[in-house]
Each structure stands twice: as structure tokens, then as C-alpha cells.
């Protein structure tokens, strides 16, 4: 496990990343964290990836964590950073995994990266275009998605005032207490997994990491999430003639409503949707993490690896 790695991109920006999972991997997943979040989110997948011989690379998107802010970036700029990172690490082929606010970036990779290099994509509790509706979404999230495209600076001020200042406070308990209050308003199943002593430090670290420098990166992410993405989901080449895409979603998710997921699935011919009954945003992820990994990286290959390893 290496959590504070970085490379310098061609334009001089820093791209920071963490490496989780197996030290002797048979394959690699590039992980796209949620919003607001950072590379530390990938740690949730560390044990399962280690068990199954998978290396997971979680990179901070521009302005999040320790990655440099990228002025005027768009969704389709991210695949170029992913390719630069893969080239630097000499990774010829990889899978992509996008969770929550990482979904748009995983889909952008399908749009921009060839199927010879991007072997498959999974999206867990994904955020989809606002044109598919926000019914069932928490009001604060709706307001942020509406406001950010028009008033990005004000959104940055709001996010930094409500979370960033606490995240950077010298007293770590200030941010922890803030996070505790936010958790209390979550889906019951989500509360349970978030408050688990093994998971709680990671939830705090990944959210704190998003505001390591300021709220600028998070506000730009909100702007992009609430705007047109620069590509249509229906134009993605999926399935037998393209890249395998599987969506996993809880039907009681109040962060990324299930209505968005079902409409996105209908728009993306060749995609596969697994609905988790009675689950919220993150509850099923911890319970079904190995199922999702096996589905993404080919269950037969995993079984063969486990037999050899044993």
C-alpha cells in the first residue's frame, strides 16, 4: 500500500495517487473516487483486491487531494490524465471502477480510451446526468448541482466554508464531528457501515483529502456534474462491440437516485444493471465488494489466480 505517490504531467501539473491491493498483481483497476472525495477512498477495496491479485490505483482528480487544479477542465480531459498515469506506470491494459461522483469520469474513459486498452468498466452508486432527473436526491445535493454551473466561485466559497475550513483545522476532531453530524442524516444501512470502526477513519480521510488545499477542486467537480458532460451516454460503444459496462445501484440511494441509474441504463445499450433492493448509497458495496470485483475482472481468471496462489 502506497498512499502518497505522484507524477508530473506534460503540462506541469501534479497528479497524485495511491496504490492499493496486491503487490504482485495479475491485473490493474484504475479507481475513480466520488465527490467530494480523494484517493484515500480506494482503501475500502484494498483487502479484497489483495485477496484476488488485483492492483488498484486511485488518483486524485485535479484540485482534489494533492493533485494540481486544472483551470477550465472538462470531463473528457480526465481520460488523458489516466492514460498518462498508466503510461508512466507501464500499464498496458486496465479496468476502470467509478464510484458515486467517479461515474462520469469512468464513462468519459469509455468514450475516449480504446477497448484494446480499457478492458471493462464498473460503476457503483453512480451519479448520472441531471437531465435524467434529481427526484429522490437530497436537497443540498440538488442545490449544489444547480448552482455550481452558474456560480462556481460561490459554490467554492460555500463548500470551503461548510467543509474545507473544518477539514484543514489543526484540530482533527473538528472535521470528525462535522462528518458525524452528516452521517446521522444518511440511510440506515449507510449509517451502519460508515460508523463501523474499520470504515470510519477512511470516510473521514477521503473527505478531508478533497479539501486539502481549498474548495476549488470540489466546486469545479460540482460544476461539471451539473453541466452537459461533453458526450452522450447513448453514444458509448458497449457490450460485444465495445467495452463491457456494469452498473450497481441501491434502490434507496438518496445521493444518486435510482431513477437516474435506470434511465442511464436504458440510454446505454449493452450496459448491465444490478439493482440492490433495500440498499442505500454505500451499504451494499461493503457486503458485495467481492462480487463486484469478480464481475469486473472476470471471475474465472480470479479463480485460476486463487488456485495458483494456494
C-alpha positions in Angstrom: 0.0 0.0 0.0 1.4 3.4 -1.1 -0.9 6.4 -0.5 1.2 9.4 -1.4 2.6 8.8 -4.9 2.6 11.4 -7.7 3.8 12.1 -11.2 4.3 15.3 -13.1 2.2 15.6 -16.2 3.3 17.1 -19.5 1.6 20.4 -18.7 3.5 20.6 -15.4 0.6 19.6 -13.2 1.0 17.2 -10.3 -1.2 14.1 -10.4 -1.2 12.4 -7.0 -2.4 8.8 -6.5 -2.4 5.8 -4.1 -1.8 2.2 -4.8 -3.8 -0.5 -3.0 -4.2 -4.2 -3.4 -1.8 -6.9 -4.4 2.0 -6.2 -4.6 2.2 -8.9 -7.2 -0.9 -8.2 -9.3 -2.2 -10.1 -12.3 -4.3 -7.1 -13.4 -5.0 -3.5 -12.6 -8.0 -1.4 -11.8 -7.9 2.4 -12.1 -10.3 3.7 -9.4 -12.2 7.0 -9.7 -13.3 8.4 -6.4 -16.6 10.1 -5.5 -17.4 13.7 -4.8 -16.2 15.3 -2.6 -13.5 12.8 -2.0 -9.9 11.8 -2.8 -7.5 8.9 -3.4 -7.9 7.5 0.1 -11.3 6.2 -0.9 -9.6 3.4 -2.7 -8.5 1.9 0.6 -12.0 0.4 1.1 -11.1 -2.0 -1.7 -7.6 -2.9 -0.5 -8.2 -6.2 1.3 -10.5 -7.7 -1.5 -8.1 -6.6 -4.2 -5.1 -8.1 -2.3 -7.0 -11.4 -1.9 -7.8 -11.6 -5.6 -4.4 -10.5 -7.0 -5.6 -7.0 -8.2 -3.7 -3.8 -8.0 -6.0 -0.7 -7.5 -4.7 2.7 -8.4 -6.8 5.6 -7.0 -5.8 9.1 -8.3 -6.9 12.5 -7.0 -8.7 14.4 -9.8 -7.5 18.0 -10.4 -7.9 20.2 -7.4 -8.7 17.3 -5.1 -6.2 15.8 -2.6 -2.6 16.7 -3.7 -3.3 17.0 -7.5 -2.9 20.4 -9.1 -6.0 22.3 -10.0 -6.7 22.4 -13.8 -8.3 25.6 -15.0 -11.3 25.2 -17.3 -11.1 21.4 -17.4 -13.9 19.3 -18.8 -14.9 15.7 -18.2 -13.1 14.4 -21.3 -9.8 15.9 -20.0 -9.7 13.1 -17.3 -9.0 10.2 -19.7 -5.8 11.9 -20.8 -4.6 12.0 -17.2 -5.5 8.4 -16.8 -3.5 7.4 -19.9 -0.5 9.5 -18.8 -0.6 7.7 -15.4 -0.9 4.3 -17.0 2.0 5.1 -19.4 4.2 6.3 -16.5 3.5 3.1 -14.6 3.9 0.9 -17.7 0.4 -0.5 -17.5 -0.7 -1.6 -21.0 -4.2 -2.7 -20.1 -6.5 -1.9 -17.2 -10.1 -1.9 -15.9 -11.9 1.2 -14.5 -14.1 1.5 -11.5 -16.1 4.6 -10.8 -18.0 5.1 -7.5 -20.6 7.8 -7.0 -19.2 11.0 -8.4 -16.5 9.0 -10.1 -19.1 7.6 -12.5 -18.9 10.5 -15.0 -15.1 10.0 -15.3 -15.4 6.3 -15.8 -17.9 6.9 -18.6 -15.6 9.5 -20.1 -12.9 6.9 -20.2 -15.2 4.6 -22.2 -15.7 7.5 -24.6 -12.0 8.3 -25.0 -10.0 5.1 -24.4 -9.8 2.1 -26.8 -11.3 -1.2 -25.9 -7.8 -2.7 -26.5 -6.6 -0.8 -23.5 -9.7 -0.3 -21.3 -10.8 -3.9 -20.7 -14.1 -3.2 -18.8 -15.8 -0.7 -16.5 -17.9 -1.0 -13.4 -19.9 1.8 -11.8 -21.1 1.6 -8.2 -23.8 4.0 -6.9 -23.1 6.3 -9.8 -24.0 9.9 -10.5 -25.6 10.4 -14.0 -26.5 13.5 -16.0 -29.0 15.8 -14.3 -31.3 15.5 -17.4 -32.3 12.1 -16.1 -33.8 13.8 -13.1 -33.0 14.5 -9.4 -36.2 13.2 -7.8 -35.3 11.4 -4.6 -31.9 13.3 -4.2 -31.0 15.2 -1.0 -32.0 18.8 -1.3 -28.4 20.0 -0.6 -27.1 17.9 -3.5 -29.7 19.2 -5.8 -29.0 22.8 -5.0 -25.2 22.2 -5.4 -25.7 20.7 -8.9 -28.0 23.6 -9.9 -25.8 26.4 -8.5 -22.3 25.2 -9.4 -22.5 25.6 -13.2 -23.7 29.2 -12.9 -21.9 30.3 -9.7 -18.8 28.2 -9.4 -17.0 30.7 -7.3 -19.9 31.0 -4.8 -20.1 27.2 -4.7 -16.4 27.1 -3.9 -16.9 29.5 -1.0 -19.9 27.5 0.2 -18.0 24.2 0.1 -14.9 25.6 1.8 -16.9 27.4 4.5 -19.1 24.3 5.2 -16.4 21.6 5.0 -13.0 22.9 3.8 -12.1 25.1 6.8 -13.0 22.2 9.2 -11.0 19.7 7.1 -7.9 21.9 7.3 -8.3 22.7 11.0 -5.3 21.8 13.1 -7.7 20.0 15.5 -8.8 16.9 13.6 -11.8 16.4 15.8 -13.4 19.5 14.3 -13.9 17.8 11.0 -14.7 14.4 12.5 -17.5 16.0 14.5 -18.8 17.6 11.3 -18.7 14.3 9.5 -20.6 12.6 12.3 -23.4 15.1 12.0 -23.7 14.5 8.3 -23.7 10.7 8.8 -26.7 10.9 11.1 -28.9 12.0 8.2 -27.9 9.1 6.0 -29.9 5.9 5.0 -29.9 3.5 8.0 -27.8 0.9 6.2 -25.3 3.5 5.1 -25.0 4.8 8.6 -24.2 1.3 9.9 -21.3 0.8 7.5 -20.0 4.3 7.8 -19.9 4.2 11.6 -18.1 0.9 11.6 -14.7 1.5 13.4 -12.8 -0.1 10.5 -14.5 2.2 7.9 -15.0 5.5 9.7 -11.3 6.6 9.6 -11.3 6.1 5.8 -14.5 8.0 5.3 -13.0 10.9 7.2 -9.7 10.8 5.4 -11.2 10.7 1.9 -13.5 13.6 2.6 -10.7 15.6 4.3 -8.4 14.9 1.4 -10.8 16.5 -1.1 -10.3 19.9 0.7 -6.6 19.5 1.4 -5.9 22.8 -0.5 -9.3 24.5 -0.9 -12.8 24.0 -2.1 -11.8 25.0 -5.6 -11.4 21.4 -6.9 -14.7 20.2 -5.4 -16.6 23.2 -6.7 -15.3 22.6 -10.2 -16.4 19.0 -10.0 -19.9 20.1 -9.0 -19.9 22.5 -12.0 -19.0 19.6 -14.3 -21.5 17.2 -12.7 -24.4 19.7 -13.1 -23.5 20.7 -16.7 -23.5 18.9 -20.0 -20.7 16.3 -19.9 -19.4 16.7 -23.5 -20.7 13.4 -24.6 -24.0 11.5 -24.7 -24.4 8.2 -22.8 -26.2 6.8 -25.8 -23.1 7.3 -28.0 -20.9 5.0 -25.9 -19.9 1.8 -27.6 -20.6 -1.0 -25.2 -21.0 -4.8 -24.9 -19.9 -7.2 -27.6 -18.8 -4.5 -30.0 -17.3 -2.2 -27.4 -16.4 -2.1 -23.7 -18.2 -4.1 -21.0 -20.1 -1.8 -18.6 -21.9 -3.0 -15.4 -23.8 -0.7 -13.1 -24.6 -1.5 -9.4 -27.1 0.6 -7.6 -29.1 0.6 -4.3 -32.8 1.3 -4.8 -32.9 3.5 -1.7 -30.0 5.8 -2.6 -30.7 9.4 -1.7 -27.3 10.8 -3.0 -27.6 9.3 -6.6 -31.2 8.4 -7.0 -32.1 5.0 -8.6 -34.3 6.8 -11.2 -31.1 8.3 -12.7 -29.4 4.9 -12.8 -32.3 3.2 -14.5 -32.7 5.9 -17.1 -28.9 5.9 -17.8 -29.0 2.1 -18.2 -31.8 2.5 -20.7 -29.8 5.0 -22.6 -26.6 2.9 -22.8 -27.4 -0.1 -25.0 -25.3 -3.0 -23.9 -24.9 -2.0 -20.3 -25.9 -4.3 -17.4 -27.7 -3.0 -14.3 -27.8 -4.8 -10.9 -30.3 -3.2 -8.5 -29.8 -3.9 -4.8 -33.1 -3.9 -3.0 -33.3 -2.0 0.3 -29.8 -0.6 0.0 -28.7 3.0 0.0 -25.6 4.6 -1.4 -22.7 2.6 0.2 -24.3 -0.2 2.3 -24.2 -2.9 -0.4 -20.7 -2.0 -1.5 -19.1 -3.4 1.6 -21.3 -6.5 1.6 -20.9 -7.3 -2.1 -17.4 -6.0 -2.8 -16.0 -9.3 -3.9 -19.0 -10.0 -6.2 -18.4 -6.7 -7.9 -14.7 -7.3 -8.3 -15.2 -10.8 -9.7 -17.7 -9.5 -12.2 -15.5 -6.7 -13.4 -12.2 -8.6 -13.7 -13.5 -11.9 -14.9 -14.5 -14.5 -12.3 -12.7 -17.4 -14.0 -9.4 -15.6 -14.1 -9.8 -14.8 -10.4 -10.5 -18.4 -9.6 -7.4 -19.5 -11.5 -5.3 -17.0 -9.7 -6.6 -18.2 -6.3 -5.8 -21.8 -7.2 -2.3 -21.0 -8.2 -1.8 -18.8 -5.1 -3.0 -21.5 -2.8 
